[in-house]
Amino acid sequence: MAEVLERWKEYGNCRHGSGERYVRKHGYRLTTTEGIAFRIYFQRSMGREKIPGKTRWWIQSIESGAGLVSPAR
């Protein structure tokens, strides 16, 4: 990685009705030394199922010199 270009957070309401708000995702736009930009995010909550080793980091998009590339799913 060469540089963090952007950071953001997504918030959501408490799921138990308390009125509190929590950070649900941390997002980043990064660039590599080769000039490729990635939008990635970290999902803080995985719901009720606590599965060991469950992926919490996700690639949202990849921007190459030719434009936007969607990651394979």
PQR file with spaces between the fields and no chain letter, atoms N, CA, C, O and H, PARSE charges and radii, in Angstrom:
ATOM       1  N    MET     1       0.849   -1.181    0.000 -0.4000 1.5000
ATOM       2  CA   MET     1       0.000    0.000    0.000 -0.0000 2.0000
ATOM       3  C    MET     1       0.888    1.235    0.000  0.5500 1.7000
ATOM       4  O    MET     1       1.924    1.263    0.664 -0.5500 1.4000
ATOM       5  N    ALA     2       0.483    2.245   -0.737 -0.4000 1.5000
ATOM       6  CA   ALA     2       1.244    3.472   -0.804 -0.0000 2.0000
ATOM       7  C    ALA     2       0.616    4.592    0.021  0.5500 1.7000
ATOM       8  O    ALA     2       1.324    5.382    0.645 -0.5500 1.4000
ATOM       9  H    ALA     2      -0.359    2.222   -1.276  0.4000 1.0000
ATOM      10  N    GLU     3      -0.740    4.656    0.020 -0.4000 1.5000
ATOM      11  CA   GLU     3      -1.378    5.796    0.687 -0.0000 2.0000
ATOM      12  C    GLU     3      -2.857    5.522    0.973  0.5500 1.7000
ATOM      13  O    GLU     3      -3.541    4.851    0.201 -0.5500 1.4000
ATOM      14  H    GLU     3      -1.314    4.013   -0.486  0.4000 1.0000
ATOM      15  N    VAL     4      -3.327    6.056    2.093 -0.4000 1.5000
ATOM      16  CA   VAL     4      -4.765    6.044    2.397 -0.0000 2.0000
ATOM      17  C    VAL     4      -5.336    7.334    1.823  0.5500 1.7000
ATOM      18  O    VAL     4      -4.953    8.425    2.245 -0.5500 1.4000
ATOM      19  H    VAL     4      -2.771    6.602    2.720  0.4000 1.0000
ATOM      20  N    LEU     5      -6.256    7.215    0.856 -0.4000 1.5000
ATOM      21  CA   LEU     5      -6.830    8.379    0.194 -0.0000 2.0000
ATOM      22  C    LEU     5      -8.067    8.912    0.899  0.5500 1.7000
ATOM      23  O    LEU     5      -8.350   10.109    0.849 -0.5500 1.4000
ATOM      24  H    LEU     5      -6.568    6.329    0.513  0.4000 1.0000
ATOM      25  N    GLU     6      -8.799    8.025    1.551 -0.4000 1.5000
ATOM      26  CA   GLU     6     -10.080    8.405    2.146 -0.0000 2.0000
ATOM      27  C    GLU     6     -10.427    7.413    3.253  0.5500 1.7000
ATOM      28  O    GLU     6     -10.052    6.243    3.191 -0.5500 1.4000
ATOM      29  H    GLU     6      -8.569    7.053    1.591  0.4000 1.0000
ATOM      30  N    ARG     7     -11.152    7.897    4.272 -0.4000 1.5000
ATOM      31  CA   ARG     7     -11.655    7.045    5.368 -0.0000 2.0000
ATOM      32  C    ARG     7     -13.101    7.437    5.642  0.5500 1.7000
ATOM      33  O    ARG     7     -13.465    8.606    5.513 -0.5500 1.4000
ATOM      34  H    ARG     7     -11.457    8.848    4.323  0.4000 1.0000
ATOM      35  N    TRP     8     -13.918    6.474    6.016 -0.4000 1.5000
ATOM      36  CA   TRP     8     -15.284    6.777    6.416 -0.0000 2.0000
ATOM      37  C    TRP     8     -15.792    5.708    7.372  0.5500 1.7000
ATOM      38  O    TRP     8     -15.209    4.633    7.507 -0.5500 1.4000
ATOM      39  H    TRP     8     -13.622    5.525    6.122  0.4000 1.0000
ATOM      40  N    LYS     9     -16.891    6.036    8.027 -0.4000 1.5000
ATOM      41  CA   LYS     9     -17.551    5.108    8.945 -0.0000 2.0000
ATOM      42  C    LYS     9     -19.038    5.100    8.629  0.5500 1.7000
ATOM      43  O    LYS     9     -19.611    6.131    8.279 -0.5500 1.4000
ATOM      44  H    LYS     9     -17.365    6.910    7.917  0.4000 1.0000
ATOM      45  N    GLU    10     -19.655    3.944    8.753 -0.4000 1.5000
ATOM      46  CA   GLU    10     -21.102    3.816    8.622 -0.0000 2.0000
ATOM      47  C    GLU    10     -21.662    3.466    9.985  0.5500 1.7000
ATOM      48  O    GLU    10     -21.153    2.577   10.669 -0.5500 1.4000
ATOM      49  H    GLU    10     -19.189    3.106    9.037  0.4000 1.0000
ATOM      50  N    TYR    11     -22.707    4.166   10.374 -0.4000 1.5000
ATOM      51  CA   TYR    11     -23.314    4.002   11.691 -0.0000 2.0000
ATOM      52  C    TYR    11     -24.683    3.343   11.565  0.5500 1.7000
ATOM      53  O    TYR    11     -25.325    3.408   10.517 -0.5500 1.4000
ATOM      54  H    TYR    11     -23.120    4.888    9.819  0.4000 1.0000
ATOM      55  N    GLY    12     -25.114    2.712   12.642 -0.4000 1.5000
ATOM      56  CA   GLY    12     -26.438    2.117   12.693 -0.0000 2.0000
ATOM      57  C    GLY    12     -27.007    2.230   14.096  0.5500 1.7000
ATOM      58  O    GLY    12     -26.266    2.366   15.069 -0.5500 1.4000
ATOM      59  H    GLY    12     -24.593    2.659   13.493  0.4000 1.0000
ATOM      60  N    ASN    13     -28.316    2.174   14.190 -0.4000 1.5000
ATOM      61  CA   ASN    13     -28.995    2.247   15.486 -0.0000 2.0000
ATOM      62  C    ASN    13     -28.820    0.948   16.262  0.5500 1.7000
ATOM      63  O    ASN    13     -28.607   -0.117   15.683 -0.5500 1.4000
ATOM      64  H    ASN    13     -28.918    2.063   13.399  0.4000 1.0000
ATOM      65  N    CYS    14     -28.913    1.057   17.572 -0.4000 1.5000
ATOM      66  CA   CYS    14     -28.883   -0.113   18.433 -0.0000 2.0000
ATOM      67  C    CYS    14     -30.013   -1.054   18.032  0.5500 1.7000
ATOM      68  O    CYS    14     -31.131   -0.608   17.771 -0.5500 1.4000
ATOM      69  H    CYS    14     -29.087    1.922   18.043  0.4000 1.0000
ATOM      70  N    ARG    15     -29.732   -2.330   17.982 -0.4000 1.5000
ATOM      71  CA   ARG    15     -30.736   -3.315   17.567 -0.0000 2.0000
ATOM      72  C    ARG    15     -31.642   -3.745   18.711  0.5500 1.7000
ATOM      73  O    ARG    15     -32.533   -4.572   18.521 -0.5500 1.4000
ATOM      74  H    ARG    15     -28.825   -2.693   18.194  0.4000 1.0000
ATOM      75  N    HIS    16     -31.417   -3.183   19.910 -0.4000 1.5000
ATOM      76  CA   HIS    16     -32.216   -3.557   21.070 -0.0000 2.0000
ATOM      77  C    HIS    16     -33.096   -2.409   21.561  0.5500 1.7000
ATOM      78  O    HIS    16     -33.700   -2.493   22.631 -0.5500 1.4000
ATOM      79  H    HIS    16     -30.692   -2.510   20.064  0.4000 1.0000
ATOM      80  N    GLY    17     -33.164   -1.325   20.761 -0.4000 1.5000
ATOM      81  CA   GLY    17     -34.086   -0.241   21.078 -0.0000 2.0000
ATOM      82  C    GLY    17     -33.610    0.777   22.095  0.5500 1.7000
ATOM      83  O    GLY    17     -34.429    1.533   22.617 -0.5500 1.4000
ATOM      84  H    GLY    17     -32.673   -1.256   19.893  0.4000 1.0000
ATOM      85  N    SER    18     -32.316    0.828   22.401 -0.4000 1.5000
ATOM      86  CA   SER    18     -31.852    1.763   23.427 -0.0000 2.0000
ATOM      87  C    SER    18     -31.685    3.185   22.896  0.5500 1.7000
ATOM      88  O    SER    18     -31.549    4.120   23.685 -0.5500 1.4000
ATOM      89  H    SER    18     -31.650    0.213   21.977  0.4000 1.0000
ATOM      90  N    GLY    19     -31.692    3.365   21.576 -0.4000 1.5000
ATOM      91  CA   GLY    19     -31.509    4.694   21.011 -0.0000 2.0000
ATOM      92  C    GLY    19     -30.053    5.054   20.758  0.5500 1.7000
ATOM      93  O    GLY    19     -29.778    6.106   20.182 -0.5500 1.4000
ATOM      94  H    GLY    19     -31.802    2.606   20.935  0.4000 1.0000
ATOM      95  N    GLU    20     -29.112    4.208   21.172 -0.4000 1.5000
ATOM      96  CA   GLU    20     -27.700    4.460   20.926 -0.0000 2.0000
ATOM      97  C    GLU    20     -27.350    4.143   19.474  0.5500 1.7000
ATOM      98  O    GLU    20     -28.048    3.373   18.815 -0.5500 1.4000
ATOM      99  H    GLU    20     -29.335    3.353   21.640  0.4000 1.0000
ATOM     100  N    ARG    21     -26.256    4.746   18.978 -0.4000 1.5000
ATOM     101  CA   ARG    21     -25.782    4.482   17.625 -0.0000 2.0000
ATOM     102  C    ARG    21     -24.378    3.887   17.714  0.5500 1.7000
ATOM     103  O    ARG    21     -23.571    4.274   18.559 -0.5500 1.4000
ATOM     104  H    ARG    21     -25.689    5.372   19.514  0.4000 1.0000
ATOM     105  N    TYR    22     -24.112    2.944   16.825 -0.4000 1.5000
ATOM     106  CA   TYR    22     -22.832    2.238   16.838 -0.0000 2.0000
ATOM     107  C    TYR    22     -22.200    2.277   15.450  0.5500 1.7000
ATOM     108  O    TYR    22     -22.896    2.380   14.439 -0.5500 1.4000
ATOM     109  H    TYR    22     -24.768    2.630   16.138  0.4000 1.0000
ATOM     110  N    VAL    23     -20.865    2.194   15.418 -0.4000 1.5000
ATOM     111  CA   VAL    23     -20.150    2.088   14.154 -0.0000 2.0000
ATOM     112  C    VAL    23     -20.342    0.666   13.636  0.5500 1.7000
ATOM     113  O    VAL    23     -20.037   -0.298   14.337 -0.5500 1.4000
ATOM     114  H    VAL    23     -20.300    2.110   16.239  0.4000 1.0000
ATOM     115  N    ARG    24     -20.847    0.535   12.411 -0.4000 1.5000
ATOM     116  CA   ARG    24     -21.071   -0.784   11.808 -0.0000 2.0000
ATOM     117  C    ARG    24     -19.932   -1.168   10.855  0.5500 1.7000
ATOM     118  O    ARG    24     -19.541   -2.333   10.790 -0.5500 1.4000
ATOM     119  H    ARG    24     -21.094    1.319   11.841  0.4000 1.0000
ATOM     120  N    LYS    25     -19.398   -0.174   10.109 -0.4000 1.5000
ATOM     121  CA   LYS    25     -18.334   -0.440    9.143 -0.0000 2.0000
ATOM     122  C    LYS    25     -17.297    0.676    9.185  0.5500 1.7000
ATOM     123  O    LYS    25     -17.619    1.841    9.419 -0.5500 1.4000
ATOM     124  H    LYS    25     -19.716    0.772   10.162  0.4000 1.0000
ATOM     125  N    HIS    26     -16.055    0.292    8.954 -0.4000 1.5000
ATOM     126  CA   HIS    26     -14.964    1.243    8.737 -0.0000 2.0000
ATOM     127  C    HIS    26     -14.545    1.063    7.278  0.5500 1.7000
ATOM     128  O    HIS    26     -14.218   -0.049    6.863 -0.5500 1.4000
ATOM     129  H    HIS    26     -15.794   -0.654    8.763  0.4000 1.0000
ATOM     130  N    GLY    27     -14.550    2.131    6.505 -0.4000 1.5000
ATOM     131  CA   GLY    27     -14.199    2.034    5.092 -0.0000 2.0000
ATOM     132  C    GLY    27     -12.958    2.831    4.768  0.5500 1.7000
ATOM     133  O    GLY    27     -12.652    3.828    5.421 -0.5500 1.4000
ATOM     134  H    GLY    27     -14.816    3.035    6.842  0.4000 1.0000
ATOM     135  N    TYR    28     -12.239    2.376    3.741 -0.4000 1.5000
ATOM     136  CA   TYR    28     -11.002    3.019    3.320 -0.0000 2.0000
ATOM     137  C    TYR    28     -10.891    2.976    1.806  0.5500 1.7000
ATOM     138  O    TYR    28     -11.341    2.024    1.168 -0.5500 1.4000
ATOM     139  H    TYR    28     -12.488    1.566    3.210  0.4000 1.0000
ATOM     140  N    ARG    29     -10.297    4.000    1.242 -0.4000 1.5000
ATOM     141  CA   ARG    29      -9.891    3.994   -0.160 -0.0000 2.0000
ATOM     142  C    ARG    29      -8.377    4.099   -0.134  0.5500 1.7000
ATOM     143  O    ARG    29      -7.822    5.072    0.377 -0.5500 1.4000
ATOM     144  H    ARG    29      -9.931    4.774    1.760  0.4000 1.0000
ATOM     145  N    LEU    30      -7.709    3.089   -0.688 -0.4000 1.5000
ATOM     146  CA   LEU    30      -6.261    2.977   -0.642 -0.0000 2.0000
ATOM     147  C    LEU    30      -5.700    2.981   -2.049  0.5500 1.7000
ATOM     148  O    LEU    30      -6.391    2.613   -2.999 -0.5500 1.4000
ATOM     149  H    LEU    30      -8.160    2.299   -1.103  0.4000 1.0000
ATOM     150  N    THR    31      -4.454    3.394   -2.188 -0.4000 1.5000
ATOM     151  CA   THR    31      -3.768    3.279   -3.467 -0.0000 2.0000
ATOM     152  C    THR    31      -2.465    2.520   -3.268  0.5500 1.7000
ATOM     153  O    THR    31      -1.815    2.641   -2.230 -0.5500 1.4000
ATOM     154  H    THR    31      -3.893    3.692   -1.416  0.4000 1.0000
ATOM     155  N    THR    32      -2.097    1.743   -4.264 -0.4000 1.5000
ATOM     156  CA   THR    32      -0.845    0.986   -4.210 -0.0000 2.0000
ATOM     157  C    THR    32       0.269    1.784   -4.879  0.5500 1.7000
ATOM     158  O    THR    32       0.015    2.821   -5.491 -0.5500 1.4000
ATOM     159  H    THR    32      -2.626    1.645   -5.107  0.4000 1.0000
ATOM     160  N    THR    33       1.487    1.302   -4.763 -0.4000 1.5000
ATOM     161  CA   THR    33       2.606    1.968   -5.424 -0.0000 2.0000
ATOM     162  C    THR    33       2.501    1.877   -6.943  0.5500 1.7000
ATOM     163  O    THR    33       3.141    2.649   -7.657 -0.5500 1.4000
ATOM     164  H    THR    33       1.693    0.459   -4.266  0.4000 1.0000
ATOM     165  N    GLU    34       1.692    0.933   -7.441 -0.4000 1.5000
ATOM     166  CA   GLU    34       1.465    0.793   -8.887 -0.0000 2.0000
ATOM     167  C    GLU    34       0.332    1.681   -9.383  0.5500 1.7000
ATOM     168  O    GLU    34       0.044    1.695  -10.580 -0.5500 1.4000
ATOM     169  H    GLU    34       1.172    0.307   -6.861  0.4000 1.0000
ATOM     170  N    GLY    35      -0.323    2.427   -8.482 -0.4000 1.5000
ATOM     171  CA   GLY    35      -1.388    3.341   -8.879 -0.0000 2.0000
ATOM     172  C    GLY    35      -2.780    2.728   -8.909  0.5500 1.7000
ATOM     173  O    GLY    35      -3.713    3.354   -9.413 -0.5500 1.4000
ATOM     174  H    GLY    35      -0.090    2.415   -7.510  0.4000 1.0000
ATOM     175  N    ILE    36      -2.943    1.525   -8.383 -0.4000 1.5000
ATOM     176  CA   ILE    36      -4.269    0.893   -8.330 -0.0000 2.0000
ATOM     177  C    ILE    36      -4.940    1.308   -7.029  0.5500 1.7000
ATOM     178  O    ILE    36      -4.339    1.234   -5.957 -0.5500 1.4000
ATOM     179  H    ILE    36      -2.186    1.016   -7.973  0.4000 1.0000
ATOM     180  N    ALA    37      -6.189    1.746   -7.132 -0.4000 1.5000
ATOM     181  CA   ALA    37      -6.937    2.176   -5.944 -0.0000 2.0000
ATOM     182  C    ALA    37      -7.950    1.104   -5.556  0.5500 1.7000
ATOM     183  O    ALA    37      -8.614    0.523   -6.415 -0.5500 1.4000
ATOM     184  H    ALA    37      -6.678    1.806   -8.003  0.4000 1.0000
ATOM     185  N    PHE    38      -8.062    0.849   -4.259 -0.4000 1.5000
ATOM     186  CA   PHE    38      -9.002   -0.127   -3.706 -0.0000 2.0000
ATOM     187  C    PHE    38      -9.949    0.580   -2.749  0.5500 1.7000
ATOM     188  O    PHE    38      -9.535    1.484   -2.024 -0.5500 1.4000
ATOM     189  H    PHE    38      -7.522    1.321   -3.562  0.4000 1.0000
ATOM     190  N    ARG    39     -11.208    0.181   -2.739 -0.4000 1.5000
ATOM     191  CA   ARG    39     -12.146    0.580   -1.696 -0.0000 2.0000
ATOM     192  C    ARG    39     -12.407   -0.686   -0.892  0.5500 1.7000
ATOM     193  O    ARG    39     -12.943   -1.661   -1.418 -0.5500 1.4000
ATOM     194  H    ARG    39     -11.545   -0.554   -3.328  0.4000 1.0000
ATOM     195  N    ILE    40     -12.030   -0.669    0.381 -0.4000 1.5000
ATOM     196  CA   ILE    40     -12.220   -1.828    1.247 -0.0000 2.0000
ATOM     197  C    ILE    40     -12.988   -1.388    2.486  0.5500 1.7000
ATOM     198  O    ILE    40     -13.029   -0.202    2.813 -0.5500 1.4000
ATOM     199  H    ILE    40     -11.595    0.124    0.808  0.4000 1.0000
ATOM     200  N    TYR    41     -13.593   -2.348    3.168 -0.4000 1.5000
ATOM     201  CA   TYR    41     -14.231   -2.016    4.432 -0.0000 2.0000
ATOM     202  C    TYR    41     -14.123   -3.169    5.413  0.5500 1.7000
ATOM     203  O    TYR    41     -13.973   -4.329    5.031 -0.5500 1.4000
ATOM     204  H    TYR    41     -13.559   -3.311    2.902  0.4000 1.0000
ATOM     205  N    PHE    42     -14.204   -2.816    6.690 -0.4000 1.5000
ATOM     206  CA   PHE    42     -14.191   -3.759    7.797 -0.0000 2.0000
ATOM     207  C    PHE    42     -15.573   -3.763    8.415  0.5500 1.7000
ATOM     208  O    PHE    42     -16.043   -2.725    8.880 -0.5500 1.4000
ATOM     209  H    PHE    42     -14.325   -1.873    7.000  0.4000 1.0000
ATOM     210  N    GLN    43     -16.228   -4.902    8.431 -0.4000 1.5000
ATOM     211  CA   GLN    43     -17.560   -5.040    9.003 -0.0000 2.0000
ATOM     212  C    GLN    43     -17.411   -5.444   10.461  0.5500 1.7000
ATOM     213  O    GLN    43     -16.946   -6.543   10.764 -0.5500 1.4000
ATOM     214  H    GLN    43     -15.846   -5.745    8.054  0.4000 1.0000
ATOM     215  N    ARG    44     -17.811   -4.546   11.370 -0.4000 1.5000
ATOM     216  CA   ARG    44     -17.597   -4.784   12.804 -0.0000 2.0000
ATOM     217  C    ARG    44     -18.480   -5.887   13.355  0.5500 1.7000
ATOM     218  O    ARG    44     -18.017   -6.706   14.149 -0.5500 1.4000
ATOM     219  H    ARG    44     -18.189   -3.653   11.124  0.4000 1.0000
ATOM     220  N    SER    45     -19.717   -5.927   12.959 -0.4000 1.5000
ATOM     221  CA   SER    45     -20.649   -6.913   13.515 -0.0000 2.0000
ATOM     222  C    SER    45     -21.004   -7.940   12.455  0.5500 1.7000
ATOM     223  O    SER    45     -21.290   -7.592   11.309 -0.5500 1.4000
ATOM     224  H    SER    45     -20.093   -5.262   12.314  0.4000 1.0000
ATOM     225  N    MET    46     -20.985   -9.192   12.840 -0.4000 1.5000
ATOM     226  CA   MET    46     -21.340  -10.269   11.920 -0.0000 2.0000
ATOM     227  C    MET    46     -22.696  -10.880   12.277  0.5500 1.7000
ATOM     228  O    MET    46     -23.013  -11.989   11.847 -0.5500 1.4000
ATOM     229  H    MET    46     -20.753   -9.475   13.771  0.4000 1.0000
ATOM     230  N    GLY    47     -23.483  -10.165   13.053 -0.4000 1.5000
ATOM     231  CA   GLY    47     -24.785  -10.683   13.438 -0.0000 2.0000
ATOM     232  C    GLY    47     -24.700  -11.607   14.634  0.5500 1.7000
ATOM     233  O    GLY    47     -23.712  -11.598   15.369 -0.5500 1.4000
ATOM     234  H    GLY    47     -23.225   -9.264   13.403  0.4000 1.0000
ATOM     235  N    ARG    48     -25.727  -12.398   14.827 -0.4000 1.5000
ATOM     236  CA   ARG    48     -25.776  -13.291   15.990 -0.0000 2.0000
ATOM     237  C    ARG    48     -24.823  -14.470   15.874  0.5500 1.7000
ATOM     238  O    ARG    48     -24.347  -14.993   16.881 -0.5500 1.4000
ATOM     239  H    ARG    48     -26.530  -12.405   14.231  0.4000 1.0000
ATOM     240  N    GLU    49     -24.544  -14.887   14.640 -0.4000 1.5000
ATOM     241  CA   GLU    49     -23.672  -16.047   14.442 -0.0000 2.0000
ATOM     242  C    GLU    49     -22.221  -15.626   14.598  0.5500 1.7000
ATOM     243  O    GLU    49     -21.705  -14.859   13.786 -0.5500 1.4000
ATOM     244  H    GLU    49     -24.931  -14.463   13.822  0.4000 1.0000
ATOM     245  N    LYS    50     -21.575  -16.113   15.615 -0.4000 1.5000
ATOM     246  CA   LYS    50     -20.159  -15.836   15.858 -0.0000 2.0000
ATOM     247  C    LYS    50     -19.352  -17.007   15.325  0.5500 1.7000
ATOM     248  O    LYS    50     -19.037  -17.939   16.065 -0.5500 1.4000
ATOM     249  H    LYS    50     -21.994  -16.736   16.275  0.4000 1.0000
ATOM     250  N    ILE    51     -19.020  -16.958   14.052 -0.4000 1.5000
ATOM     251  CA   ILE    51     -18.308  -18.048   13.408 -0.0000 2.0000
ATOM     252  C    ILE    51     -16.813  -17.732   13.418  0.5500 1.7000
ATOM     253  O    ILE    51     -16.401  -16.732   12.830 -0.5500 1.4000
ATOM     254  H    ILE    51     -19.276  -16.200   13.452  0.4000 1.0000
ATOM     255  N    PRO    52     -16.001  -18.548   14.062 -0.5600 1.5000
ATOM     256  CA   PRO    52     -14.554  -18.305   14.076  0.2800 2.0000
ATOM     257  C    PRO    52     -13.996  -18.274   12.653  0.5500 1.7000
ATOM     258  O    PRO    52     -14.343  -19.119   11.828 -0.5500 1.4000
ATOM     259  N    GLY    53     -13.137  -17.304   12.371 -0.4000 1.5000
ATOM     260  CA   GLY    53     -12.527  -17.207   11.056 -0.0000 2.0000
ATOM     261  C    GLY    53     -13.407  -16.574    9.993  0.5500 1.7000
ATOM     262  O    GLY    53     -13.005  -16.501    8.831 -0.5500 1.4000
ATOM     263  H    GLY    53     -12.855  -16.618   13.042  0.4000 1.0000
ATOM     264  N    LYS    54     -14.594  -16.115   10.358 -0.4000 1.5000
ATOM     265  CA   LYS    54     -15.497  -15.491    9.393 -0.0000 2.0000
ATOM     266  C    LYS    54     -14.866  -14.204    8.866  0.5500 1.7000
ATOM     267  O    LYS    54     -14.348  -13.402    9.643 -0.5500 1.4000
ATOM     268  H    LYS    54     -14.920  -16.174   11.302  0.4000 1.0000
ATOM     269  N    THR    55     -14.909  -14.007    7.556 -0.4000 1.5000
ATOM     270  CA   THR    55     -14.313  -12.833    6.926 -0.0000 2.0000
ATOM     271  C    THR    55     -15.022  -11.566    7.364  0.5500 1.7000
ATOM     272  O    THR    55     -16.248  -11.474    7.307 -0.5500 1.4000
ATOM     273  H    THR    55     -15.329  -14.658    6.925  0.4000 1.0000
ATOM     274  N    ARG    56     -14.232  -10.581    7.806 -0.4000 1.5000
ATOM     275  CA   ARG    56     -14.799   -9.291    8.199 -0.0000 2.0000
ATOM     276  C    ARG    56     -14.249   -8.160    7.351  0.5500 1.7000
ATOM     277  O    ARG    56     -14.799   -7.058    7.370 -0.5500 1.4000
ATOM     278  H    ARG    56     -13.235  -10.655    7.852  0.4000 1.0000
ATOM     279  N    TRP    57     -13.165   -8.407    6.599 -0.4000 1.5000
ATOM     280  CA   TRP    57     -12.610   -7.432    5.669 -0.0000 2.0000
ATOM     281  C    TRP    57     -13.106   -7.770    4.268  0.5500 1.7000
ATOM     282  O    TRP    57     -13.073   -8.930    3.857 -0.5500 1.4000
ATOM     283  H    TRP    57     -12.719   -9.301    6.584  0.4000 1.0000
ATOM     284  N    TRP    58     -13.571   -6.746    3.526 -0.4000 1.5000
ATOM     285  CA   TRP    58     -14.141   -6.947    2.203 -0.0000 2.0000
ATOM     286  C    TRP    58     -13.563   -5.944    1.216  0.5500 1.7000
ATOM     287  O    TRP    58     -13.331   -4.787    1.567 -0.5500 1.4000
ATOM     288  H    TRP    58     -13.598   -5.804    3.860  0.4000 1.0000
ATOM     289  N    ILE    59     -13.330   -6.387   -0.023 -0.4000 1.5000
ATOM     290  CA   ILE    59     -12.970   -5.474   -1.105 -0.0000 2.0000
ATOM     291  C    ILE    59     -14.273   -5.037   -1.757  0.5500 1.7000
ATOM     292  O    ILE    59     -15.029   -5.866   -2.264 -0.5500 1.4000
ATOM     293  H    ILE    59     -13.519   -7.326   -0.308  0.4000 1.0000
ATOM     294  N    GLN    60     -14.533   -3.737   -1.744 -0.4000 1.5000
ATOM     295  CA   GLN    60     -15.756   -3.200   -2.338 -0.0000 2.0000
ATOM     296  C    GLN    60     -15.560   -2.961   -3.833  0.5500 1.7000
ATOM     297  O    GLN    60     -16.440   -3.281   -4.632 -0.5500 1.4000
ATOM     298  H    GLN    60     -13.919   -3.064   -1.333  0.4000 1.0000
ATOM     299  N    SER    61     -14.397   -2.394   -4.221 -0.4000 1.5000
ATOM     300  CA   SER    61     -14.110   -2.170   -5.634 -0.0000 2.0000
ATOM     301  C    SER    61     -12.616   -1.977   -5.833  0.5500 1.7000
ATOM     302  O    SER    61     -11.869   -1.692   -4.897 -0.5500 1.4000
ATOM     303  H    SER    61     -13.682   -2.134   -3.572  0.4000 1.0000
ATOM     304  N    ILE    62     -12.204   -2.144   -7.096 -0.4000 1.5000
ATOM     305  CA   ILE    62     -10.817   -1.935   -7.493 -0.0000 2.0000
ATOM     306  C    ILE    62     -10.839   -1.006   -8.689  0.5500 1.7000
ATOM     307  O    ILE    62     -11.582   -1.229   -9.645 -0.5500 1.4000
ATOM     308  H    ILE    62     -12.811   -2.376   -7.856  0.4000 1.0000
ATOM     309  N    GLU    63     -10.022    0.041   -8.637 -0.4000 1.5000
ATOM     310  CA   GLU    63      -9.941    0.989   -9.744 -0.0000 2.0000
ATOM     311  C    GLU    63      -8.566    0.847  -10.382  0.5500 1.7000
ATOM     312  O    GLU    63      -7.547    1.130   -9.753 -0.5500 1.4000
ATOM     313  H    GLU    63      -9.418    0.223   -7.861  0.4000 1.0000
ATOM     314  N    SER    64      -8.546    0.410  -11.625 -0.4000 1.5000
ATOM     315  CA   SER    64      -7.270    0.308  -12.335 -0.0000 2.0000
ATOM     316  C    SER    64      -7.146    1.520  -13.258  0.5500 1.7000
ATOM     317  O    SER    64      -8.023    2.385  -13.266 -0.5500 1.4000
ATOM     318  H    SER    64      -9.374    0.181  -12.137  0.4000 1.0000
ATOM     319  N    GLY    65      -6.082    1.586  -14.020 -0.4000 1.5000
ATOM     320  CA   GLY    65      -5.924    2.673  -14.986 -0.0000 2.0000
ATOM     321  C    GLY    65      -7.008    2.651  -16.048  0.5500 1.7000
ATOM     322  O    GLY    65      -7.284    3.675  -16.672 -0.5500 1.4000
ATOM     323  H    GLY    65      -5.370    0.884  -14.013  0.4000 1.0000
ATOM     324  N    ALA    66      -7.636    1.476  -16.265 -0.4000 1.5000
ATOM     325  CA   ALA    66      -8.674    1.339  -17.281 -0.0000 2.0000
ATOM     326  C    ALA    66     -10.071    1.598  -16.719  0.5500 1.7000
ATOM     327  O    ALA    66     -11.052    1.512  -17.459 -0.5500 1.4000
ATOM     328  H    ALA    66      -7.412    0.643  -15.758  0.4000 1.0000
ATOM     329  N    GLY    67     -10.181    1.909  -15.446 -0.4000 1.5000
ATOM     330  CA   GLY    67     -11.484    2.172  -14.849 -0.0000 2.0000
ATOM     331  C    GLY    67     -11.807    1.217  -13.716  0.5500 1.7000
ATOM     332  O    GLY    67     -10.924    0.542  -13.186 -0.5500 1.4000
ATOM     333  H    GLY    67      -9.385    1.979  -14.845  0.4000 1.0000
ATOM     334  N    LEU    68     -13.080    1.165  -13.348 -0.4000 1.5000
ATOM     335  CA   LEU    68     -13.549    0.393  -12.204 -0.0000 2.0000
ATOM     336  C    LEU    68     -13.614   -1.089  -12.536  0.5500 1.7000
ATOM     337  O    LEU    68     -14.136   -1.470  -13.584 -0.5500 1.4000
ATOM     338  H    LEU    68     -13.798    1.713  -13.778  0.4000 1.0000
ATOM     339  N    VAL    69     -13.089   -1.923  -11.652 -0.4000 1.5000
ATOM     340  CA   VAL    69     -13.134   -3.375  -11.790 -0.0000 2.0000
ATOM     341  C    VAL    69     -13.884   -3.928  -10.591  0.5500 1.7000
ATOM     342  O    VAL    69     -13.553   -3.609   -9.449 -0.5500 1.4000
ATOM     343  H    VAL    69     -12.666   -1.614  -10.801  0.4000 1.0000
ATOM     344  N    SER    70     -14.898   -4.759  -10.841 -0.4000 1.5000
ATOM     345  CA   SER    70     -15.646   -5.373   -9.736 -0.0000 2.0000
ATOM     346  C    SER    70     -14.938   -6.628   -9.275  0.5500 1.7000
ATOM     347  O    SER    70     -14.512   -7.431  -10.106 -0.5500 1.4000
ATOM     348  H    SER    70     -15.167   -5.018  -11.768  0.4000 1.0000
ATOM     349  N    PRO    71     -14.798   -6.824   -7.954 -0.5600 1.5000
ATOM     350  CA   PRO    71     -14.150   -8.044   -7.457  0.2800 2.0000
ATOM     351  C    PRO    71     -15.021   -9.274   -7.720  0.5500 1.7000
ATOM     352  O    PRO    71     -16.248   -9.187   -7.742 -0.5500 1.4000
ATOM     353  N    ALA    72     -14.376  -10.401   -7.915 -0.4000 1.5000
ATOM     354  CA   ALA    72     -15.113  -11.665   -8.114 -0.0000 2.0000
ATOM     355  C    ALA    72     -15.779  -12.055   -6.819  0.5500 1.7000
ATOM     356  O    ALA    72     -15.225  -11.842   -5.741 -0.5500 1.4000
ATOM     357  H    ALA    72     -13.378  -10.472   -7.898  0.4000 1.0000
ATOM     358  N    ARG    73     -16.968  -12.626   -6.916 -0.4000 1.5000
ATOM     359  CA   ARG    73     -17.686  -13.090   -5.731 -0.0000 2.0000
ATOM     360  C    ARG    73     -17.892  -14.567   -5.790  0.5500 1.7000
ATOM     361  O    ARG    73     -18.482  -15.145   -4.877 -0.5500 1.4000
ATOM     362  H    ARG    73     -17.418  -12.799   -7.792  0.4000 1.0000
